Amino acid sequence: MGEKKLLEPIEVGPITLKNRVMFPPLTTGYEERDGSIGPRSLAFYERLAAGGTGYIVIGDVAPVNTASPTPKLCSDEQIPSFAALADAVHKHGAKLALQIFHPEYDVPGVGRMIVGSMAAAKAAAAARAAGDEETAAAKTAESERIRADAYAKLHHDMQHFASEATAEQLAQIRDAIAACAARAQKAGVDAIEVHGDRLVGSLCSKTLNHRTDEYGGSLENRTRYALEVVAAIREAAPSLMLEYKLPIITTNADGSPRGKGGLTPDEACAFAVALEAAGVHMIQVAQANHTGNMGDTIPPMGEVPYNWTLPVASRIKALVSIPIATVGRVVTPEAGEKICEEGQADVIGYGRSLLTDPDLANKFAKDIPVRLCLNCNKGCVDAIQGRRCISCVLNAENGDEATISIKPGEGEKCVVVIGGGIAGCEAARVAATRGYDVTLYEKQQRLGGQIWLAAAPPRKAEIARAIEYYEAELPRLGVALELGHEAGAAEAAGADAVIVAVGAQDVTVPVPGADGANVVSSWDVLAGKAPQVDGSVVVIGGGLVGVETAEYLIAHGCKVQIVEMLDKIAAGESATILPTIKAEFAQAGVVEHVNTKLVAVTEEGVDVEGPDGASSIAADWVVMAVGSRKLAFDAAGIDAPVSFVGDCSGERTADIAAAIRSGYTAANEI
């Protein structure tokens, strides 16, 4: 491949980006409690810069002291931590931006209530320590009441603050944003991105903004405040590049609007022209949110097409002369290259993709395989929604860059890996990267193990990228692949270390009739090894595999019922995917029997014990999806140290994240 457009520099206002690879704003949870940049944040962002990312945006930087767990630059005392971050990424040639946002609620008002609740709780503890239980009980009740009121106000404001905030409050917020930009300039930051969602987006939205003053009604009025914020930043930090994140409302496949805190495409086009005239140097076109589900903004695999916001970004690019950034399921560097080559956008946002492989830019430059994001949302978006630190299921270093990295090898060693599922593949990769001589044995004719089962249900085909990466990367690293070869002690002869990753096997509930001709395993169904399952089906087990098997069966025309012992199905599924599954089940008429135990399988279906007692469910087929257990491996006769990773490493089988981390750790400790 010749010159790559994605890797070409681009001038954006007063700065030059060394390439078009952008890490867009993502909430990480890595910041210190006061919102400043600590060692964990610094190591994460510096790792992105070292991997070749040209433009890094720190998401959700609050200009006021909110209770939200986000970065904050609301005090001069926080400037040094951001200065250290700027210095760290600049060492690698990257440019740094802060995305300044203000939540759509009365921050001081909510904050005062939360502080009041904490003070009452502290007083309760002091009274209890002094033996005054009456006062302690009263103060505890007061604390709980104030906290409940605080969250009630927060919930109210999230829907109505944009309409109810006074002009004076908006002016104070605008001034706080400007002051934050000034601090960023002092810290040596290169750019400010205006978060056009949240409060600013609520004011722009004809759905959320019900004002009748100069900030409501027409598009000109609704976008007035956003332009005032732009002007205030330009005045407070004139040397910085100014970017605007422009949220758009897209359309779902069923015709319903996706997101409600942004602008329609036509309004966004008109506003983009106004933003350029106001002095904005770059516009990032992104999906609007405000629906309570991060999956609307960061959708999981199969939910929306690749690059689904690009058509609007391309429209806007044709109307303005400033660079346009696009973001949203641009998974591969090749996809970004095509967008840049065709002139549809100028800068490509790789959010989840850079969590998966922070070396994306450097690898693309050298034609080295890139580990591609699955868009599974398991480690990243689910964590954001759950107020946990983000991570990637495929990247064992993610979030721990300061403490975890692949160590140099300790001399020449021969490593044998037995099993080519995801854990074995990762172990082989890490061992080979360390410089060891690695041979991987896999009894099947292809790497992947259970990944191929996970990729079979509807919308899940993208999971296959996890194995396609190893199919390209392991030969490049010199790993000898012995496929179709079930290995034992003989193959480990002469090895310096052996890593066993033989996986697991599915299990059946030991009830009468479980061995009947009408009973098949979910694994066999997903692998295409089972007899033709049709008609009415009862799936035993409503965990992740059971639910995905039900989806698969629905897609193949079956009428499905699920029997689950817990009080809900899909307990381990991503919160951003679950609404889609539930909607699909509702449309297909799936009956969920929760808190229900399988008693027996009969020729007519199954007998169960549920909340209302014993009953029978008629079905043509019974599919077992009740879990798995580790496969045994006889290590007798192996002289070298043996490590067990993945599903065969413990009593409980592993998910992808655990499998990856066990394989990585075992190989890194050799």
C-alpha positions in Angstrom: 0.0 0.0 0.0 1.3 3.4 -0.9 0.8 6.7 0.9 -2.0 6.5 3.4 -4.4 9.4 3.7 -5.3 8.4 7.3 -1.7 9.0 8.3 -1.2 12.3 6.6 -0.9 15.5 8.7 -3.8 18.0 8.6 -3.9 21.7 9.7 -6.8 22.4 12.0 -6.9 26.1 13.0 -3.7 27.0 14.8 -2.4 23.5 15.1 -1.3 20.6 12.9 -2.3 17.1 13.7 0.4 14.6 12.6 -2.3 12.2 11.3 -6.1 11.8 11.1 -6.4 9.3 13.9 -8.5 10.7 16.8 -9.3 9.3 20.2 -12.7 10.9 20.7 -14.1 11.8 24.2 -14.9 8.7 26.3 -15.6 8.6 30.0 -12.9 6.4 31.5 -13.3 6.6 35.3 -9.5 6.7 35.6 -9.3 10.2 37.1 -8.5 11.0 40.7 -11.4 11.7 43.1 -11.1 15.4 42.7 -11.2 15.1 38.9 -7.5 15.8 38.3 -5.3 13.6 36.1 -3.5 11.0 38.2 -1.0 8.3 37.3 -3.6 5.9 35.8 -5.1 8.5 33.5 -1.7 9.8 32.5 -0.4 6.3 31.6 -3.6 5.5 29.6 -3.5 8.6 27.4 0.3 8.5 27.0 0.0 4.9 25.8 -2.5 6.1 23.1 0.0 8.8 22.1 2.9 6.3 22.0 0.8 4.1 19.7 0.6 6.8 17.1 -2.8 8.5 17.8 -2.5 12.0 16.5 -5.3 13.7 18.4 -6.6 12.8 21.9 -9.7 14.3 23.4 -10.3 14.0 27.2 -14.0 13.4 27.6 -16.5 15.2 29.9 -14.1 17.7 31.6 -16.3 19.6 34.0 -15.7 23.3 34.5 -17.5 23.2 37.9 -17.1 20.9 40.9 -19.8 18.3 40.1 -20.6 15.2 42.0 -20.2 13.2 38.8 -17.1 11.0 38.5 -15.5 12.8 35.6 -12.3 14.8 35.0 -12.6 18.4 36.3 -10.6 21.6 35.7 -12.5 23.9 37.9 -9.6 25.0 40.1 -6.2 26.4 39.4 -4.9 23.7 41.7 -5.8 21.1 39.0 -3.7 22.8 36.3 -0.4 21.0 37.0 -2.0 17.6 36.5 -3.3 18.5 33.1 0.0 20.2 32.3 1.7 16.9 33.0 -0.7 15.1 30.7 -0.1 17.6 27.9 3.7 17.1 28.3 3.3 13.3 28.3 1.3 13.2 25.0 3.4 15.9 23.3 6.5 13.7 23.8 5.0 11.4 21.2 3.8 14.1 18.8 0.1 13.9 19.7 -2.1 16.9 20.3 -4.4 17.1 23.4 -7.9 18.5 23.7 -10.3 18.8 26.6 -14.0 18.3 26.0 -15.7 20.8 28.3 -19.2 19.9 29.3 -21.8 21.0 31.7 -24.4 18.5 32.9 -28.0 19.4 32.3 -28.8 20.0 36.0 -28.3 22.7 38.6 -24.9 21.6 39.8 -24.6 24.0 42.8 -28.1 23.2 44.0 -27.7 19.4 43.8 -24.2 19.7 45.3 -25.5 21.6 48.3 -28.1 18.9 48.9 -25.5 16.1 48.7 -23.2 18.0 51.0 -26.1 18.4 53.4 -26.9 14.7 53.3 -23.2 13.9 54.0 -23.1 16.3 56.9 -26.2 14.7 58.5 -24.7 11.2 58.0 -21.5 12.4 59.7 -23.6 13.8 62.6 -25.4 10.6 62.9 -22.1 8.6 63.1 -20.9 11.0 65.8 -24.1 10.7 67.8 -24.0 6.9 67.6 -20.4 6.9 68.8 -21.5 9.0 71.8 -24.2 6.6 72.6 -27.0 8.9 71.5 -29.1 6.6 69.4 -32.1 8.9 69.3 -30.1 11.7 67.6 -28.3 9.2 65.5 -31.6 7.8 64.1 -32.9 11.3 63.5 -29.8 12.4 61.6 -29.8 9.2 59.6 -33.3 9.8 58.5 -32.5 13.4 57.7 -29.5 12.3 55.6 -31.6 9.8 53.7 -34.4 12.4 53.1 -32.0 15.0 51.8 -30.2 12.5 49.5 -33.6 11.3 48.1 -34.5 15.0 47.5 -31.2 15.5 45.8 -31.7 12.6 43.4 -35.3 13.7 42.8 -34.1 17.2 41.8 -31.4 15.7 39.7 -33.9 13.6 37.8 -36.2 16.6 37.4 -33.4 18.8 36.1 -32.2 16.2 33.6 -35.5 16.7 31.9 -36.3 20.3 32.6 -33.2 22.4 33.5 -32.6 23.5 30.0 -36.1 25.1 30.0 -36.1 26.3 33.6 -32.6 27.7 34.0 -32.5 31.5 34.4 -30.5 33.6 32.0 -28.3 34.5 35.0 -27.6 30.8 35.6 -26.7 30.2 32.0 -24.4 33.2 32.1 -22.6 31.8 35.1 -22.2 28.4 33.4 -20.8 30.1 30.3 -18.3 32.0 32.4 -17.2 28.8 34.2 -16.7 27.1 30.8 -14.5 30.1 29.6 -12.5 30.0 32.9 -11.9 26.3 32.3 -10.7 26.9 28.8 -8.3 29.6 30.2 -6.9 27.0 32.7 -6.5 24.5 29.8 -4.5 27.1 27.9 -2.2 27.7 30.9 -1.7 23.9 31.2 -0.4 23.7 27.6 -3.4 21.9 26.2 -3.8 22.3 22.4 -7.5 22.4 21.9 -11.0 22.7 23.4 -13.9 20.6 22.3 -17.3 22.0 23.1 -19.6 19.2 24.3 -22.6 20.0 22.1 -24.7 17.4 23.9 -25.7 17.5 27.6 -26.8 21.1 28.6 -25.7 22.8 25.4 -27.4 20.1 23.3 -30.5 20.3 25.5 -30.8 24.0 24.7 -30.3 23.3 21.0 -33.0 20.6 21.0 -36.5 21.4 19.9 -37.5 18.3 21.8 -36.0 19.3 25.2 -36.0 23.1 25.0 -39.4 24.6 25.8 -38.2 28.1 26.5 -40.0 31.2 25.3 -37.2 33.7 25.7 -34.2 34.5 23.5 -32.9 30.9 24.0 -36.0 29.1 22.9 -38.2 28.6 19.8 -36.4 29.0 16.5 -33.2 27.3 15.5 -31.4 30.7 15.8 -32.6 31.1 19.4 -32.0 27.5 20.4 -28.4 27.6 19.2 -27.8 31.1 20.6 -26.3 29.8 23.9 -23.9 27.4 22.1 -22.6 30.3 20.0 -22.2 32.4 23.2 -20.1 29.5 24.7 -18.0 29.4 21.5 -17.4 33.2 21.7 -16.5 33.0 25.4 -13.9 30.2 24.8 -12.4 32.1 21.9 -12.0 35.2 24.1 -10.7 33.3 27.2 -8.3 31.0 25.3 -7.5 32.6 22.0 -4.4 30.4 21.2 -6.3 27.1 21.3 -7.9 25.2 18.5 -11.6 25.1 19.0 -13.7 22.0 18.0 -17.4 21.5 18.4 -19.0 18.2 18.9 -22.2 18.5 16.9 -24.8 15.8 18.0 -27.3 14.7 15.4 -30.5 12.8 15.7 -30.4 9.8 13.4 -33.2 7.4 12.4 -33.6 3.8 13.5 -34.5 1.0 11.1 -38.1 1.2 12.2 -38.2 5.0 11.5 -38.1 6.1 15.1 -35.6 8.9 16.1 -32.4 7.8 17.7 -31.4 10.3 20.4 -33.3 13.5 21.3 -30.7 15.9 22.7 -29.3 17.0 19.3 -30.3 18.5 16.0 -32.0 17.0 13.0 -29.6 16.5 10.0 -31.1 19.6 8.3 -30.7 21.7 11.4 -27.2 20.4 12.0 -26.2 21.4 8.5 -27.5 25.0 9.0 -25.8 25.2 12.4 -22.5 23.9 11.1 -22.3 26.9 8.8 -22.9 29.2 11.8 -20.3 27.4 13.8 -17.7 28.0 11.1 -18.7 31.7 10.9 -18.3 31.9 14.7 -14.6 30.8 14.5 -14.9 27.0 15.2 -11.9 25.3 13.7 -13.3 21.7 13.4 -16.7 20.0 13.8 -17.1 16.4 15.0 -20.4 15.0 13.8 -21.7 12.5 16.4 -24.9 10.7 17.5 -27.1 12.6 19.9 -28.0 10.9 23.2 -30.2 11.9 26.1 -32.1 8.6 26.2 -30.5 7.0 29.2 -29.0 4.2 27.2 -25.3 4.7 26.1 -26.0 2.2 23.4 -27.7 4.9 21.4 -24.4 6.8 21.2 -22.0 3.9 21.3 -24.1 1.1 19.7 -23.2 -2.6 20.0 -22.4 -4.9 17.1 -25.3 -5.4 14.7 -27.4 -2.5 16.0 -26.6 0.0 13.3 -24.6 0.0 10.1 -20.8 0.7 10.2 -20.1 4.4 10.0 -23.8 5.2 10.5 -23.4 8.9 11.2 -21.1 9.4 8.2 -23.8 10.5 5.7 -24.6 13.6 7.8 -20.9 14.3 8.3 -20.4 14.1 4.6 -23.3 16.5 4.0 -21.8 19.0 6.5 -18.3 18.7 5.0 -19.7 19.8 1.6 -21.1 23.0 3.3 -18.0 24.2 5.3 -14.3 24.7 4.6 -13.1 23.6 8.1 -12.2 19.9 8.8 -14.9 17.5 9.8 -14.4 14.6 12.2 -16.6 11.5 12.0 -17.1 8.9 14.7 -19.3 5.8 15.2 -18.4 2.2 14.3 -15.5 3.1 12.1 -13.8 -0.1 13.3 -10.9 -0.7 11.0 -8.1 1.6 9.8 -9.0 0.6 6.3 -12.5 2.0 6.8 -11.1 5.3 8.0 -8.6 5.4 5.1 -11.5 4.9 2.6 -13.5 7.8 4.3 -10.5 10.1 4.0 -9.6 9.1 0.5 -13.2 9.7 -0.7 -13.3 13.1 1.0 -16.3 12.3 3.2 -14.5 13.4 6.4 -11.1 14.6 7.4 -10.4 13.1 10.8 -11.5 9.7 12.1 -12.6 9.0 15.7 -11.6 5.6 16.9 -13.0 5.2 20.5 -13.5 1.6 21.3 -11.0 0.6 18.6 -8.2 2.3 20.4 -9.1 0.7 23.7 -8.7 -2.6 21.9 -5.5 -1.7 20.2 -3.7 1.6 21.1 -1.1 0.9 18.4 -3.7 1.2 15.6 -2.0 4.1 13.8 1.6 2.7 14.1 0.5 -0.8 13.0 -1.4 0.6 10.1 1.7 2.5 9.0 3.7 -0.8 9.0 1.0 -3.0 7.6 0.9 -5.0 10.9 -2.4 -6.7 11.8 -4.5 -4.6 14.1 -6.5 -6.2 16.9 -10.0 -5.0 16.1 -12.8 -4.0 18.4 -15.8 -6.3 18.5 -18.3 -3.6 19.4 -19.4 -5.9 22.2 -19.7 -3.1 24.8 -18.9 -5.6 27.5 -15.9 -3.9 29.1 -16.3 -0.3 28.0 -19.9 1.0 27.6 -21.3 -1.3 30.2 -18.7 0.0 32.6 -19.6 3.7 31.8 -23.2 3.0 32.5 -22.3 1.2 35.7 -20.0 4.0 36.8 -17.0 1.7 36.7 -13.6 2.2 35.0 -13.6 1.2 31.3 -11.7 -1.7 29.9 -11.6 -3.8 26.8 -12.3 -7.5 26.9 -9.5 -8.2 24.4 -6.8 -6.0 25.9 -5.4 -7.2 29.2 -3.4 -4.0 29.6 -6.3 -1.6 29.2 -6.6 0.7 32.2 -3.5 -0.7 33.8 -0.9 0.7 31.4 1.3 1.9 34.2 1.7 -1.5 35.7 1.0 -4.1 33.0 3.0 -4.6 29.8 4.6 -7.5 27.9 8.0 -8.2 29.5 11.2 -8.9 27.5 11.9 -12.6 27.3 14.4 -14.3 29.6 16.7 -16.0 27.2 15.8 -18.6 24.5 12.8 -20.8 25.6 10.5 -23.2 23.9 6.9 -22.8 24.8 4.1 -25.2 23.9 0.5 -24.1 24.0 -2.1 -26.8 24.0 -5.5 -25.5 22.8 -6.3 -22.7 20.2 -9.3 -21.0 21.7 -9.1 -17.3 22.7 -7.0 -18.0 25.8 -4.5 -20.2 24.0 -4.2 -17.8 21.2 -3.4 -14.9 23.5 -0.9 -16.9 25.4 0.9 -17.8 22.2 0.9 -14.2 21.1 2.4 -12.9 24.3 5.0 -15.6 24.5 6.0 -15.1 20.9 6.1 -11.3 21.4 8.6 -11.9 24.2 10.9 -13.6 21.8 10.2 -17.3 22.7 9.8 -20.2 20.3 6.1 -21.1 20.4 4.2 -24.0 19.0 0.4 -24.1 19.4 -1.6 -27.3 19.1 -5.3 -27.2 18.3 -7.4 -30.4 17.8 -9.8 -28.7 15.4 -8.8 -27.6 11.9 -9.2 -23.9 12.8 -8.3 -21.6 15.8 -11.1 -20.2 17.8 -12.8 -22.8 20.0 -16.1 -21.4 21.4 -15.7 -18.0 19.7 -17.3 -19.6 16.7 -20.3 -20.5 18.8 -20.5 -17.0 20.1 -20.4 -15.6 16.6 -23.4 -17.7 15.4 -26.4 -15.9 16.8 -28.0 -12.9 15.1 -26.0 -9.7 15.3 -23.0 -11.5 16.8 -20.9 -12.3 13.6 -18.5 -9.5 14.5 -17.1 -11.5 17.4 -15.2 -13.6 14.8 -12.8 -10.6 14.4 -11.2 -11.8 17.7 -9.9 -14.9 16.1 -9.3 -13.5 12.6 -6.7 -11.3 14.3 -4.8 -14.2 15.7 -5.0 -16.1 12.4 -3.0 -13.2 10.9 -0.9 -12.2 13.9 0.4 -15.6 15.2 2.0 -16.6 11.9 3.6 -13.1 11.6 5.1 -13.7 15.0 6.5 -17.0 14.0 4.2 -19.2 16.0 4.0 -22.7 14.6 0.4 -23.7 14.3 -0.4 -27.4 14.5 -4.1 -27.6 13.6 -6.0 -30.8 13.7 -3.6 -32.1 16.2 -4.7 -33.1 19.7 -1.7 -32.8 21.9 -0.6 -34.5 25.1 2.5 -35.0 27.1 4.5 -36.3 24.1 4.1 -32.9 22.2 5.4 -31.1 25.3 8.6 -33.0 25.4 11.6 -30.7 25.5 9.5 -27.6 26.2 10.6 -25.0 28.8 7.0 -24.1 29.6 3.6 -25.5 28.8 0.4 -23.6 28.7 -2.8 -25.7 28.7 -5.9 -24.1 27.2 -8.1 -27.1 26.3 -11.3 -25.3 27.2 -14.6 -26.7 28.4 -17.5 -28.8 27.4 -21.2 -28.2 27.7 -23.3 -30.0 30.3 -26.8 -31.4 30.6 -29.2 -31.3 33.6 -29.3 -34.8 35.0 -33.0 -35.3 35.0 -35.1 -38.2 33.6 -35.4 -38.0 29.8 -32.3 -35.8 29.4 -30.9 -38.4 27.0 -34.0 -38.4 24.8 -33.9 -38.1 21.1 -35.7 -34.7 21.3 -32.9 -33.2 23.4 -29.9 -31.4 21.9 -27.2 -29.1 23.2 -27.0 -25.4 22.6 -23.4 -25.8 21.5 -24.4 -28.3 18.8 -27.2 -26.0 17.7 -24.9 -23.0 17.3 -22.2 -25.1 15.7 -24.7 -26.5 13.1 -24.0 -30.1 14.4 -27.5 -30.8 15.8 -30.4 -32.3 13.9 -32.7 -29.8 12.2 -34.4 -28.1 15.2 -37.8 -26.7 14.2 -41.3 -26.1 15.5 -41.7 -25.4 19.2 -38.6 -25.3 21.3 -37.9 -25.1 25.0 -34.5 -23.7 25.9 -33.3 -24.8 29.3 -31.2 -22.0 30.7 -31.7 -18.3 30.3 -28.1 -17.2 30.7 -26.0 -15.7 27.9 -25.7 -18.9 25.9 -29.3 -19.7 26.3 -30.5 -16.3 25.3 -28.2 -16.3 22.2 -29.4 -19.8 21.3 -33.0 -18.6 21.6 -32.2 -15.7 19.2 -30.6 -18.2 16.8 -33.7 -20.4 16.9 -36.1 -17.5 16.4 -34.1 -16.5 13.3 -34.6 -20.0 12.0 -38.3 -19.9 12.4 -38.8 -21.6 15.8 -41.3 -20.8 18.5 -39.3 -20.5 21.7 -39.8 -20.7 25.4 -37.1 -20.3 28.0 -36.8 -22.0 31.4 -34.5 -20.2 33.9 -33.9 -20.9 37.6 -33.0 -17.3 38.4 -35.4 -14.4 38.5 -34.4 -13.0 35.2 -32.9 -14.1 31.9 -29.7 -12.7 30.3 -28.1 -11.7 33.6 -24.7 -11.4 32.0 -25.7 -9.6 28.8 -24.6 -6.1 28.0 -27.0 -3.4 29.2 -26.8 -1.8 25.8 -27.8 -5.0 24.0 -30.4 -6.3 26.4 -33.2 -3.8 25.3 -32.8 -5.1 21.7 -33.0 -8.7 22.8 -36.1 -8.1 24.9 -37.8 -6.2 22.1 -37.0 -9.1 19.7 -38.3 -11.6 22.2 -41.5 -9.7 22.7 -42.1 -9.5 19.0 -41.4 -13.2 18.5 -43.6 -14.1 21.5 -40.9 -15.8 23.5 -42.3 -17.0 26.9 -39.9 -16.6 29.8 -40.4 -19.1 32.7 -38.2 -17.6 35.4 -37.7 -18.9 39.0 -38.4 -22.3 37.3 -36.6 -25.6 37.6 -36.5 -28.4 35.1 -37.8 -31.7 36.6 -37.9 -34.0 33.6 -37.9 -34.2 29.8 -40.7 -36.1 28.2 -41.6 -37.0 24.6 -44.1 -34.2 24.7 -41.8 -31.5 26.2 -40.7 -30.8 29.7 -42.0 -31.0 33.3 -41.0 -28.0 35.5 -41.4 -26.7 39.0 -42.1 -22.9 39.1 -43.5 -20.3 41.4 -47.0 -21.6 40.9 -46.1 -25.3 41.4 -45.6 -28.1 38.9 -46.5 -27.8 35.3 -45.7 -29.1 31.8 -44.5 -27.2 28.8 -45.2 -28.8 25.4 -42.4 -28.6 22.9 -41.0 -30.5 19.8 -37.4 -30.0 20.9 -35.6 -29.3 24.2 -32.3 -27.4 24.0 -29.9 -27.6 26.9 -28.0 -24.4 27.6 -27.2 -24.8 31.3 -23.5 -24.1 31.3 -20.2 -25.9 30.9 -17.4 -27.5 32.9 -13.7 -27.5 32.3 -12.1 -30.2 30.3 -9.5 -32.4 32.1 -6.0 -32.6 30.8 -3.5 -35.2 32.0 -0.2 -33.3 32.6 1.6 -36.4 34.0 4.9 -36.9 32.2 5.4 -33.3 31.4 8.7 -32.1 33.0 8.2 -28.4 32.3 6.1 -26.0 34.4 2.5 -26.2 33.3 -0.1 -23.4 33.5 -3.8 -23.8 32.9 -5.6 -20.8 31.3 -9.1 -20.0 30.1 -12.0 -22.3 30.7 -9.9 -25.2 32.0 -8.1 -23.0 34.6 -10.7 -23.0 37.3 -13.9 -24.4 38.6 -15.9 -21.7 36.8 -15.5 -21.3 33.0 -14.2 -18.0 31.7 -15.7 -15.2 29.7 -13.7 -13.6 26.9 -12.1 -11.0 29.2 -11.1 -13.6 31.8 -9.7 -15.9 29.2 -7.7 -13.2 27.5 -6.2 -12.1 30.9 -5.4 -15.6 32.0 -3.6 -16.4 28.8 -1.7 -13.0 28.8 -0.6 -13.4 32.4 0.6 -17.0 32.1 2.7 -16.2 29.1 4.0 -13.0 30.6 5.3 -14.8 33.6 7.4 -17.5 31.8 
